[in-house]
Amino acid sequence: MESQPEKLGRPRVAALDEVLGVPFRVLDDGLVRVVDYMGDDAAIVQAARVSYGAGTKAVSDDRGLIRYLVQHRHTTPLEMCELKLHVRVPMDAWRQWIRHRTASTNEVSSRYSVVTDAAQRTSPDAWRLQSDDNKQGSCGLADASLGETLSAAERELQQHARRVYEERLATGIAREQARKDLPLSTYTEAYWKVDLHNLLHFLALRMDPHAQQEIRAYATVIGQQIVARWVPLAWEAFEDFRLGAVTHSRLEQAVLAAVGGGHRDAALEAARAAGWLKPAKAGGLARNRERAECEQKLRALNLEIPWQ
């Protein structure tokens, strides 16, 4: 008599079930919450071993396998896990968010529905100044008096834009056209479903200190409050091998090896051959992004910067 296959239950993660549907607040009026999920740490291990059932491996073995997979960028086992989120996010941050085209997205339609009466506001002490060496980044904060002026003007602009929008709707103007002058600070809502591999890639980019602060706030909540509960072994490996890891280019390795071996002249020669030590017209060295990144890594390792 043929044996009947055993019935497999759906993996459940108690720590994530506790917050299923619970909104995590982000910024002043945004939110992230888990709508549904599929898989867990065991599902990653199961896919990697191409086996079924609980198996005979110890948890420590599972942890080691997951760490190996994350460290060496084996992606398919992580794709066995999926997460579905409901997010409420300012449109400017959402515009960056959906550049990650590896998820399924369904956003509230402002052609069909009236746009939510909410816009992200900036407190007087949170206006960031433009960075001098990063065209798409910020550095430092505006002084308090300027911040007060900017926040007041922002509030007035948002209120005026909302009033114009509602007046258009009241006169019968189509929603698809009435919306066109709403600011990018207006909140939108969406469902976002993504597999774990692509989610971790999203988090690696958007939790990075160079990411814009607003979307970084969302990524941090998703990572620390949701993914860490859902797949704690995978999250630990991600923190160790992606978030907290440092990679070195071939040129950086040459400089690091020379500095570490006490060969300053060899380090200078490697940097010179890489084009990092070209002089600036006003004196000193010309700006060079790769050299600056290498300097950061040398400082982090408490090593001498040979050209300084």
N, C-alpha and C positions, 0 to 999 in steps of 0.2 A: 504494500500500500504506500502510495506516495505521501511524503510528509507535506503538510500545509505550511506555506510561508507564514512567519509570525507577523502579527499586525504591529506596525511601527507607529508610535505616537509622535505628536508634534513636539519638538524641543521647546521647553519653557525655561525662561530665565527669570527667577523670582525677583531679583533686584530690579530688572527692567519692568516687570509686570507691576511693581509697586508704583511706578511713575507713568504707566501707560495712560495717555490722555491728559496728563497733568501739564499745564503750561509753565515753561521756564521763561521768566521775564528777561528781555534783552532791550538795551537802550531805554528810552522813556516810555514807549508804548508797543514795543515789539514782543514777539514770543516765538518759542520753538516747543513743539510737543510731539511725542511718539504716537503715531496712529496705529502702526502695526510693525511686525518684524518677522523675519524668517531665519532660522538657524542660530547657532551659538558657537562657542569655541570648539565644542565636540564636532560640529558639522565641518569645520575647517579640517580637523584631524581626519575625520571620516573620508572626506574627499581626497585628501593627500594620500591616504593609505588604500583608497579604493576598496573599502570594506564596509560592512554593515554591522549594526548592533553595537553593544557597549565595548566589545573587544576585551583584551587581557592586559593592555598597556596601562601603566600607572599614570596618575595625573602629572607627575614630574616628567615622564616621557612625552606626554602631550604638550606640555609647556616647552620642552626642548625642540620638538618638531615645529611648533608654531613660531618660535623665535628663529629657527633656521629658515622657514618659509619667508618671514618678513625681512630678515637680514639679506637674503639672496634674491629678493623680489620675485618669488614664485607667486604668481597672481591668481591662477585659476582656483585653487582651494578657497581663497578669500571671497571669490565671486559667488560662492555657494550661500553666502549670508546677505540678506537684504534688509534695508530699513526704510520705512515710510514715515515722513515727517509732515506736519502741518506747520507752516511758518508764516509769520506776519513781519514784514521787513520793509524798510524804506526803498523806494524805487531805484535810487542811485546805487544802493548796496545790492539790490536784486539784479540790476543790470550786470554787475560783476559776477554774481552768483551763477547766473544761467550761461555764462561763458563756458562753464564746465558742462560739456554736451554729452556727458556719460550717464545721465540720469533721466528718468521719466518725470515730466513736469506738467502740472495742470494749474494754471493761474486763474484767479478770479477775473472775469471778463468785464472791463469797464464799458464795453459796448452794450452789455446786457444788464449789468447791475450799476446802481449808483455807487460812486467811489466812496470808500470809507472816509468819514470826516475826522481824519487824524493825520498829522504830519510830524516828523521827527524834528525836535527843537534842540538847539545848542545852548547850553548854559553859558553865562558870561565868562566863566573861567575855563572853557573848553575850546575856544577858537584857536586852531593850530596855524602856525606860520609856514610859509613855503620853504622847503629845504633848498639850500644853495647848490648842493651837489647831487640832488635827485629830483628830476623834473616832475616825477609823479608822486613825490612823497612830501611829508611835512617834518618840521623840526622846531621844537619849542612852542611856546604859547604866547598869544597876544596879551598885552597888559590889561588889567581889570577895567579901566575906563573905556578902552576901545571895545572890550568884550561886551560891556553893558550896552553900548551904542549898537553893536552888530546884532545882539540878541533882540533888542527892541525893534530894529528894522526888519529882522527875520519874522518876528511875530506879526508885524503889520503887513508884510508881503503875503504871508500864508493866509491871514484872515481875508485880505482883499481877493486873493486868487480863489478862495473857497466861496466867497460871496458872489463873485462873477460867475463861477461855475453853477451855483444854485439858481441864480437869476436866469441863466440860459435855459436850464431845465424847466423852470417855472413858465417860461414863454413858449415851451414846446420844442426847443432845439434838440436835435437828436443827441443821445448820450455819447455816441462815437465822436461827435464834433465838439460837444460842450466841454469835454475833458481836456482838450488839447493845450490849455494854458495852465494846467495844474503843475506845481513844482515837483522836482524829483524827490523832495523830502516826503511826499505823500506815501503813506503806508499802503502796501498791497499784500494780498494773501495768496498762498499756493500750497499744493501738495507736491512733495519732492520725494521720489523713490529712487534709491541708489544701492548698488551692491557695495560690500565692505571694501573691496580693493579700490574702487573709484572714490569711495567716501574718504578713505585714508589719504588718497592723493589730494583731494580737495582740502582736507584738514592740514596736510603738510604745507600747502601753499598759503592757506588763509589764516592759519595760526602763526605763521612766520612773523617776526617783529616788523618786517618791511611791508606787510599787508596793511591795507587801509584799516584804521581803528574800528570803524563801524562793523565791517564784515568780519573782522577778527573777533569781535565780541560774540557774534553768532557762532563762529567756528569753535571758539573756546567752550561755549556752553554745550554744543553738540558733542565735542570730544570729551570733556571732563565730566559732564553730567549725564550723558547718554551712552556714548560708546564705551566708556570705562565701566559702566554697569552691565552693558550687554555682552561684551566679549573681553573680560578683564585680562586674559592671557595675551590676546592679540593687541590690546591697548598697551600693555606693559612693553611688549616687543616693539611696537610702533614708537613709543616714547624713547626707548633705548637706541633703536637703529635708524630712526628717521628724525624725530623732533630733536633729540639730544645728540645726534651724530654729526660729525664733520667729515666732509670729503675733501680730498686733495687732488689737484690736477697734477699732471706729469711735471710741470714747471715748479709747482709748489713743493712737490716731493724732493726735487733736486735741491731747492733752497733749504728745506727743512733738514735734509740729510747732511748738507754741508754745515749748517749752523750747529746741528746736534753733534757733529763730529769735531767741532772747533775749527772748521776750515772757512774762515770769514772771506778770504779772497775767492774761494771757489763759489761761495754763495753769491758774492757780488758779480762774478763772471756769469753765473746762471741767470741772474736778474737782468744783467746788461744784454745778454744774448736774447732774452725774452722781450726786449724793448721796454722794460719797466723803468729805466733810469735816464730817460731823455730829459734834457734840461728845459725848464720853462723860460720864456723870454724875460720875465721879471725876476729871475733867479730861483734857485731851488730846483725841484723836480716837477716836470709837467704832470698834470693829473692823469692817473692811470687806475682804472677800476680794478683790474686784476692784482696790481701791486697792493692796493688798499686792502683787498680781501686777504691777501697773503699776510699783510701786517697784522690784521685782526687775529689770524690764526696763530701767528708767532707770539703775540701778546697773551693769548689764552693759554699757551703752553709755557709761559714765563721764559721765552727765548729772546735773545737779542735780535733786533732788526738791524741787519748789517749795514744798510745804507743810511742809517740815521746817526 
